[in-house]
Amino acid sequence: MMAPWLPAALASGCCIAVHYLFLRAASGRIGDTLGALVLEATAAVGIGFGFLFGVRGAPLPTTKLGIAFAVASGLAISVGSILLFGALRKGGPVASTGTIVLGGGVTLSALAAPFIFGEGFTLRRGIGVALGIAAIAILSGEGSAP
């Protein structure tokens, strides 16, 4: 039986793949910071339409702490977007750069979540983290001089 969150996560992964391909196509054709600004502004417009006309999920009370965490998350993704434009502009292959950025983020979050949110660190999570580290190590050398 499929977990209820899995279809949305898989669809999100497909959107991220398309995002990386378009981001790679844009890099080198627009400055890193302006590219990130256009990317994030467009994302904000899309999210705004989704909020106004789409599915919003279960209604939850909005708290100041929830807003603060959302702002912090937005700042982190903004800086990450600028750095990602730079990495791709400097010739980072999409497969390597994407794996390092997303895989590194997932690996670090999987390691930190048990401490921050009290999530269990299972054998399955440990294997996933090890595979993520291995993928990053293997692909980080791609595109560099022999």
C-alpha positions in Angstrom: 0.0 0.0 0.0 1.3 3.4 -1.0 1.9 6.0 1.7 -0.6 8.9 1.3 2.2 11.5 0.9 4.2 9.5 -1.7 2.3 10.6 -4.9 2.8 14.3 -4.0 6.4 13.7 -3.2 7.0 11.8 -6.5 5.2 14.5 -8.5 7.3 17.2 -6.7 10.4 15.3 -7.7 9.3 15.4 -11.4 8.8 19.2 -11.0 12.2 19.6 -9.5 13.7 17.7 -12.4 12.1 20.0 -14.9 13.2 23.0 -12.7 16.8 21.8 -12.9 16.8 21.4 -16.7 15.3 24.9 -17.2 17.7 26.3 -14.6 20.7 24.8 -16.4 19.4 26.2 -19.7 19.1 29.7 -18.1 22.5 29.7 -16.3 25.1 31.6 -18.3 22.3 33.5 -20.0 21.3 35.6 -17.0 23.3 36.8 -13.9 23.1 34.5 -10.8 21.3 36.9 -8.6 18.9 38.2 -11.3 18.2 34.6 -12.3 17.4 33.6 -8.8 15.2 36.7 -8.4 13.3 35.8 -11.6 13.0 32.2 -10.5 11.8 33.1 -7.0 9.4 35.8 -8.2 7.9 33.4 -10.8 7.6 30.8 -8.1 5.8 33.3 -5.8 3.3 34.1 -8.6 2.7 30.4 -9.2 2.3 29.7 -5.5 -0.1 32.8 -5.2 -2.3 31.3 -8.0 -2.2 28.0 -6.2 -3.2 29.6 -3.0 -6.0 31.6 -4.6 -7.4 29.0 -6.9 -5.9 25.7 -6.0 -6.0 23.1 -3.2 -4.8 24.6 0.1 -4.7 21.5 2.2 -6.2 21.2 5.7 -6.9 24.5 7.3 -4.4 25.2 10.1 -4.0 28.1 12.5 -1.3 30.5 11.4 1.2 31.3 14.2 4.0 33.8 14.3 6.5 31.0 14.8 5.1 29.2 11.7 5.6 32.4 9.7 9.1 32.9 11.0 10.1 29.3 10.0 8.5 29.8 6.5 10.5 33.1 6.1 13.7 31.3 7.3 13.0 28.5 4.8 12.5 31.1 2.0 15.7 32.8 2.8 17.6 29.5 2.7 16.1 28.6 -0.7 16.9 32.1 -2.0 20.5 31.9 -1.1 20.6 28.3 -2.4 19.1 29.4 -5.7 21.7 32.1 -6.2 24.5 29.6 -5.4 23.0 27.0 -7.7 22.9 29.5 -10.6 26.6 30.1 -10.0 27.4 26.4 -9.9 25.6 25.7 -13.1 27.0 28.8 -14.8 30.5 27.5 -14.0 29.8 24.3 -15.8 28.4 22.0 -13.2 26.7 19.1 -14.9 23.0 18.9 -14.1 23.2 15.3 -12.8 26.1 16.1 -10.5 25.0 19.5 -9.4 21.4 18.4 -8.8 22.5 15.4 -6.8 24.9 17.4 -4.7 22.3 20.1 -4.0 19.2 18.0 -3.5 21.0 14.9 -2.2 23.1 16.9 0.1 20.1 18.7 1.5 18.2 15.5 1.9 21.2 13.8 3.6 21.8 16.6 6.0 18.1 16.9 6.8 17.9 13.1 7.4 20.8 13.4 9.8 19.5 16.5 11.6 15.7 15.6 11.8 16.2 13.0 14.6 17.8 15.6 16.8 15.5 18.5 15.9 12.2 16.8 15.5 12.7 13.5 17.5 12.3 11.4 14.3 13.7 7.9 14.6 17.0 7.0 12.9 16.2 3.6 11.4 18.3 1.2 9.5 16.4 2.2 6.3 17.2 5.9 7.0 20.9 5.0 7.6 21.1 3.1 4.4 19.5 6.0 2.5 21.9 8.5 4.1 24.9 6.3 3.1 23.6 5.9 -0.4 23.1 9.7 -0.6 26.7 10.3 0.6 27.9 7.7 -1.9 26.0 9.4 -4.8 27.4 12.8 -3.8 31.0 11.4 -3.6 30.7 9.6 -6.9 29.1 12.4 -8.9 31.1 15.3 -7.4 34.0 14.3 -9.5 32.0 14.3 -12.7 33.0 17.1 -15.1 36.4 17.8 -13.4 39.7 17.2 -15.0 41.0 13.6 -15.0 
